[in-house]
Amino acid sequence: MKKVLVDYRISDEERYNLEKLCFEVLIVPPNKILYEAVSGHPDILLHIVNDKTIIVHKDMDIKFINLLKSYNIEVFLSEKKLETNYPFNIILNALNLNDIFIHNIRYTDNKLINLVQNKKIKNVKQGYTKCSTAIVSSSAVMTSDKGIAKCLMEEYIDVLLLPPGDILLPGLNYGFIGGCCGLLENGLLAFYGSLENYAYSKEVFEFLKKHKVEPVFLSNGKLIDRGSIYIIK
């Protein structure tokens, strides 16, 4: 059974719908150093390097680390500590595609950089790179960040550039498109909330259809940023 890594504030409805799709739901332990709005976001707390390798922030709960290891995942600790404020809370929040790694490299954790040396590493200004980017397929993404969009288009990735806003993130003004969804498998993209309640739903539906990706809505309300939904096998 595949496992899904989620924020501890996932709703009962969202959790039920993931389990109904035959996913085991694993709660990522929050980090109290971070401000409340993002304290449990998986894309802040860890980074999926590949199917068998994960890097977690160096103060991650040892029980969670051992849980990951029990699934034959190799777990690395970050060199840097997460800190409360930007940019010291973005050390693991990078975008990792098949052959391309994108982040504000100045602040990327050194251990993570070492783990992706086999990829083309590109720098952008946006430090919340993964939060800002929803992976639709290996060759298609959605983002509201123009710098990320430009960087990816240079690599022949198809990009849907969306206006910012209209995504909930309790405690902050709004959330990001990457933080409200995640690929459960090729061709199946799960959302916290429903695209039916999103201001730019038409554009997103058309983009997903273009790339033969089916959306799954884990709840019926507005889109909400709980940090990227991550899958481990």
JOHUJO-V77364 format. One line per field, one symbol per residue. phi: phi as a letter, one per 40 degrees, with the letter a starting at -180 (. if undefined). Layout:
BEGIN
phi=???
END
This chain:
BEGIN
phi=.cbbcbcccdcccccdcccccgbccbccccbccccddbcbcdcccaaccadbbbbbccbddcccdccccccgccbbccccccbcbcccbbdbcbcbbdbbbbaccdbcccccdccbccbccbbbccccccdcbcccacbaababbcccdcccccbgccbccbcchgbcadhbcabbcccbaaccadgbbcbcgbccbbdbcdccdccccdbfbccbbcabccdbcbgdcbbbc
END
